[in-house]
Amino acid sequence: MAGGVRLIVFDFDQTLSCVHVFKSLAGWGESKMAQKGILKVPRPFACTERGQVRRIDELNRTEPFHKDGFARVAFGGERRLEELRSCLTALAGRGLV
């Protein structure tokens, strides 16, 4: 791969994930003008990294997330996760990190 592409960068919100995770956890989905790509999550909302990690842990124990988990829902379900895993594994197999 001398001189070729060695690094690929993906945005997280609405690229790797199907929804905007930060905005969802910060409560932006509560508005009547809620934007597409934002999950409606119940209060309390969180805007800091630590608060959002804690909130995801709490949401994993509540409806509608307790069955599959918040992350699986945010990433679009098991089929989409498998597609992402396959794509990223293929890229890694070609020496891209």
JOVEN-V699797 format. One record per residue. N is the residue number from 1. PHI is phi in radians with two decimals (999 if undefined). Layout:
N/PHI + N/PHI
//
This chain:
1/999 + 2/-0.95 + 3/1.35 + 4/-1.58 + 5/-1.17 + 6/-2.15 + 7/-2.47 + 8/-2.15 + 9/-2.01 + 10/-1.95 + 11/-1.25 + 12/-1.52 + 13/-1.15 + 14/1.12 + 15/-2.15 + 16/-1.29 + 17/-1.51 + 18/-1.46 + 19/-2.15 + 20/-1.50 + 21/-1.09 + 22/-1.00 + 23/-1.11 + 24/-1.08 + 25/-1.28 + 26/-1.48 + 27/1.62 + 28/-1.17 + 29/-1.38 + 30/-1.33 + 31/-1.14 + 32/-1.12 + 33/-1.72 + 34/-0.91 + 35/-1.50 + 36/-1.09 + 37/1.56 + 38/-2.15 + 39/-1.32 + 40/-1.46 + 41/-2.08 + 42/-1.27 + 43/-1.08 + 44/-1.40 + 45/-1.69 + 46/-2.45 + 47/-2.05 + 48/-1.68 + 49/-1.03 + 50/-1.10 + 51/-1.12 + 52/-1.22 + 53/-1.11 + 54/-1.10 + 55/-1.15 + 56/-1.06 + 57/-1.04 + 58/-1.15 + 59/-1.10 + 60/-1.07 + 61/-1.83 + 62/-2.21 + 63/-1.22 + 64/-1.61 + 65/-1.72 + 66/-1.14 + 67/-1.28 + 68/-1.81 + 69/1.61 + 70/-1.01 + 71/-1.07 + 72/-1.08 + 73/-1.13 + 74/-1.10 + 75/-1.51 + 76/1.72 + 77/1.71 + 78/-1.09 + 79/-1.08 + 80/-1.18 + 81/-1.06 + 82/-1.11 + 83/-1.12 + 84/-1.10 + 85/-1.03 + 86/-1.11 + 87/-1.09 + 88/-1.18 + 89/-1.14 + 90/-1.10 + 91/-1.11 + 92/-1.10 + 93/-1.12 + 94/-1.65 + 95/1.50 + 96/-1.60 + 97/-2.24
//
